[in-house]
Each structure stands twice: as structure tokens, then as C-alpha cells.
Amino acid sequence: MRLPIQVLVYPVKAVDSRWEYLLLHRLVNRGDFWQGVTGGVEEGEEVHEAARRELTEETGLVPAEIQKIDYAYSFPVTDNWRHLYAEGVAEIVEYVFVAYVGGQQMPTIDNREHDKWEWCSCDQALQLLTWPGNIEALRRCDSFLRNRSSLV
């Protein structure tokens, strides 16, 4: 059974004194939407470890730094995923991270989950995202990054 804990990682890179975010597009048979890197926390794994693992598994990117921001949210377990969780699990908590990657790195996506990727400005990414939790998480990541003294 899966734990009802997930991570959402927004990979970022500095481009011309601004941040760009990597979004992945889910395959049509897996929802047909844009998102950051997401995945479940495994038994005995810390959320920070899960964020790094999921980033590498889904994109091949190696972060220079990965930081958990002060934001998490929950969403209900839908019927089509209920069989993956223990009986009585009604919602999943998702912790949000920013992963700084070098501008020269190119993602290599897992084609079992995603069919395309795109580096976007915050405004472009907000237009592509569907889920309210993902949208708010991106806004919080952008605010977190703007409050840093410099680009990594």
C-alpha cells in the first residue's frame, strides 16, 4: 500500500535574471494535464529524500540545491486510485519543493508517465496548470524565490 504522502517539486533555472519552471505533461491515459514533478513518499523515506528521488526518476535532472518551502496541501483520493491506499485513507498530503538546476541540463522524461516538457516563466506555467493545489504551490514557490537575495 502507498503512503498518503506525496511531494511536488518545481525544478527551476535562472534565465536572463528571471526564473523558469519545468512543467511535465501527463499522458492522456494518465490525466492529460501539466504539472511539476510529483510522486509518493516510500516507507522509511523522508520527504526531502523522496523529492530528490522523484526529480531524478522523472526528469534525470540533478539539482544543485533542493529546498522544501513552507507550504503543503491535501487533496482527496479519487476512486480510480483508491485501491493503492489502505482502507480509510481519504486524502493525500503533498509537500512542496523547489529544485535549483543548472541551465545547461536538459530533462529526460519517463515516457510511461509524461509525453512532453516545457520550461516556462511563472505566468506561462500558471496558465498551463490545472489543479488548484499545483497553482498555489507554484505561486508560493515563485514568492519564495523572489524573496531570495540572488539567483542560484
N, C-alpha and C positions, 0 to 999 in steps of 0.2 A: 504494500500500500504506500502511496505517496504521502508525504507530509503536506499539511495545508499551508505551506510557507513557500513563497517564491521570491525571486529577485527580478528587478527590471534595471538594466544597465543601458545608459545612453553613452556610447562612445563619442568622444569629441576630439576635434583637432583645431588648431589655430590656423586661420587662413586670412591673410591681409588684415590683421588686427581685429578679427572677429572670430567667433566660434562657429563651427559647423558640426552638426549632429548626424550620426549614421542611423538611418532607418532601414529596416528589413521588411520586405513584403511577403506575407504568409501565402502559401499556395492556396489556390481556390478551394481545394478539398479540405483545407485546414483553417478556413475562415475568410480568406481573401481580404486582408487588411494590412495596413502599415503599422509597425511597432518598433520599439527598441529591442535590445536583446533580452529575452525572458527565459526563465526556467526554474525548475524546482530545486529546493534545498534537499540534499540527500541526508539520510540518517547519519548522525555523528558529524556533520559538516557545519561549519559556521557560515553565516550568511555572506560574509566577506569572501570566504573561500569559494562559495557557490557562484558569486558574481564573477570572479576571475575565471573559474572553470567554464561557466556558460559563455562568457565572452570569447574565450579561446575555441570552445567547441563549435559555436555557431558562426564565428567570423574568421578565426585564425589570427586575430589581432592580439598583440602582446602590449598591454598598457604600460606606460611609463609610471603611471600612478592610478590608483583606483580609490575613490572615496565614497563612503556612504553619506548621503545627505540626510538632513533631519526631516524626512518625510516617508511615510508608509501609508498604505491604504488597503482596504479589503474589498473583495467582490464575491458575489455568490457563486457557488459551484453549480454549473449548469448540468442538466440531466445527461447530456452526451459525455460528460467527464466524470460523473458521479461514481462510476464503477472503479475508478482509480484510487478513491479515498476510503478511509474507514467509515463504517456506518455512523451516521450522526454528524459528519462534517458538513457544515452548511456554507462556510466561506473560507476564502484563501486570503492570507495577508501577504502583500507584496512590498518588499523593501527596495528603495531606490538608490542607485549608484551612478556616479559619473566616472568614466574611464578615459584618461588622457592618453591619446595615441599619437605617434609621430605622423606628420603629414605625408610621408613617403610610403606608409603602409597601406596596402590595398586589401580589402576583405576578401576572404574565400568563404562563401556561404555554403551551408549544409543544404543541398537541394532536396532533401527529404522534408524540409520544413519551409524553406523560402525559395522564391524564384528570382528575386532581384533585390538590389540595394541602391541606396542613394545618400550622398552627403548633402545636407540641407542647412540653410540658415534656420534660426529658431522659427521665424514667421512661416517659412515654407513647410517646416516639419509640423507645425501646429495645424496647417491646412490639410496635411495628409493623415494625421492621426484620427482615429475613430472613437476610442474608448475614453470616457471622462477621466479615469484614473491615470492613463497614459498622458493625456493632455495636461492635467495638473502637475504630474511628475515632471514633465518637460519644462513647464513654466518655473517650477521650483528649482530645477537644475540650472536653468538659464539665470535666474536670480542669484543662485549660489555662485555661479561662475562670474557674473558681473561684479559681485562683491569681493572677489579676489583682487589682489593688488596688481597682478600681471598675468599674461598668458603663459602657460607652461611651455 
